[in-house]
Amino acid sequence: MATEIDAVRELTLRNVTVYTYPESEEMYTLDYIYLSLAKDDVIIENLKPEPNEQGQTPDQRDSATDRGGEERANH
């Protein structure tokens, strides 16, 4: 017999933007949201980020910018 913990998946997300489906129009943003969903009702996919015109992914762009928002020089 499955326990209640086995039947539920919990997830906390930060800096959330909610869009309509299927139009993908932005509805609102949240600082964070807590989700508690039935295990069989949720699918989480890890999508590969698309590079920008310079061939950088979002992670690469973040590492090229310091805390002050200034771009670092590439030597």
Kinemage of the C-alpha trace (Angstrom):
@kinemage 1
@onewidth
@group {chain A} dominant
@subgroup {mainchain}
@vectorlist {calphas} color= white
{ca met a 1} P 0.000 0.000 0.000
{ca ala a 2} L 1.368 3.407 -0.985
{ca thr a 3} L 1.744 6.065 1.666
{ca glu a 4} L 0.519 9.617 1.224
{ca ile a 5} L 4.135 10.757 0.741
{ca asp a 6} L 4.597 8.304 -2.148
{ca ala a 7} L 1.468 9.622 -3.862
{ca val a 8} L 2.404 13.337 -3.778
{ca arg a 9} L 5.168 15.357 -5.401
{ca glu a 10} L 6.063 18.720 -3.893
{ca leu a 11} L 7.886 21.514 -5.660
{ca thr a 12} L 8.795 25.100 -4.746
{ca leu a 13} L 9.649 27.481 -7.580
{ca arg a 14} L 11.139 30.985 -7.363
{ca asn a 15} L 10.864 33.891 -9.832
{ca val a 16} L 7.861 32.377 -11.624
{ca thr a 17} L 6.165 33.798 -14.706
{ca val a 18} L 2.759 32.309 -15.550
{ca tyr a 19} L 1.650 32.144 -19.189
{ca thr a 20} L -1.616 31.208 -20.891
{ca tyr a 21} L -1.781 27.956 -22.803
{ca pro a 22} L -1.511 27.532 -25.777
{ca glu a 23} L -1.035 31.239 -26.684
{ca ser a 24} L 1.945 31.744 -24.309
{ca glu a 25} L 0.796 35.217 -23.297
{ca glu a 26} L 2.260 36.410 -19.985
{ca met a 27} L -0.385 36.599 -17.250
{ca tyr a 28} L 1.543 37.472 -14.065
{ca thr a 29} L 4.743 36.858 -12.091
{ca leu a 30} L 5.299 35.528 -8.568
{ca asp a 31} L 8.273 35.642 -6.206
{ca tyr a 32} L 7.639 31.978 -5.399
{ca ile a 33} L 4.980 29.280 -5.574
{ca tyr a 34} L 4.571 25.972 -3.729
{ca leu a 35} L 2.996 23.098 -5.641
{ca ser a 36} L 1.722 19.845 -4.160
{ca leu a 37} L 0.533 17.536 -6.923
{ca ala a 38} L -0.552 13.940 -7.269
{ca lys a 39} L 2.437 11.912 -8.478
{ca asp a 40} L 0.613 10.702 -11.570
{ca asp a 41} L -0.626 14.209 -12.514
{ca val a 42} L 2.713 15.935 -13.039
{ca ile a 43} L 5.416 15.717 -15.690
{ca ile a 44} L 8.588 17.778 -15.347
{ca glu a 45} L 10.767 18.197 -18.410
{ca asn a 46} L 14.258 19.638 -18.509
{ca leu a 47} L 14.422 21.586 -21.755
{ca lys a 48} L 17.739 22.472 -23.361
{ca pro a 49} L 18.083 26.291 -23.455
{ca glu a 50} L 18.487 27.873 -26.870
{ca pro a 51} L 21.616 29.970 -27.510
{ca asn a 52} L 21.381 33.668 -28.405
{ca glu a 53} L 22.927 35.277 -31.504
{ca gln a 54} L 26.400 35.012 -29.918
{ca gly a 55} L 25.911 31.291 -29.279
{ca gln a 56} L 25.579 31.728 -25.492
{ca thr a 57} L 23.027 29.874 -23.371
{ca pro a 58} L 21.384 31.711 -20.420
{ca asp a 59} L 23.910 30.176 -17.962
{ca gln a 60} L 26.833 31.364 -20.073
{ca arg a 61} L 25.358 34.873 -20.319
{ca asp a 62} L 24.915 34.994 -16.517
{ca ser a 63} L 28.525 33.981 -15.888
{ca ala a 64} L 29.756 36.727 -18.265
{ca thr a 65} L 28.029 39.406 -16.161
{ca asp a 66} L 29.234 40.395 -12.706
{ca arg a 67} L 27.028 41.354 -9.743
{ca gly a 68} L 26.983 45.013 -10.755
{ca gly a 69} L 25.571 44.234 -14.163
{ca glu a 70} L 28.792 45.130 -15.971
{ca glu a 71} L 30.047 42.770 -18.655
{ca arg a 72} L 33.386 41.184 -17.868
{ca ala a 73} L 36.229 41.653 -20.315
{ca asn a 74} L 37.209 38.502 -22.195
{ca his a 75} L 41.031 38.266 -22.150
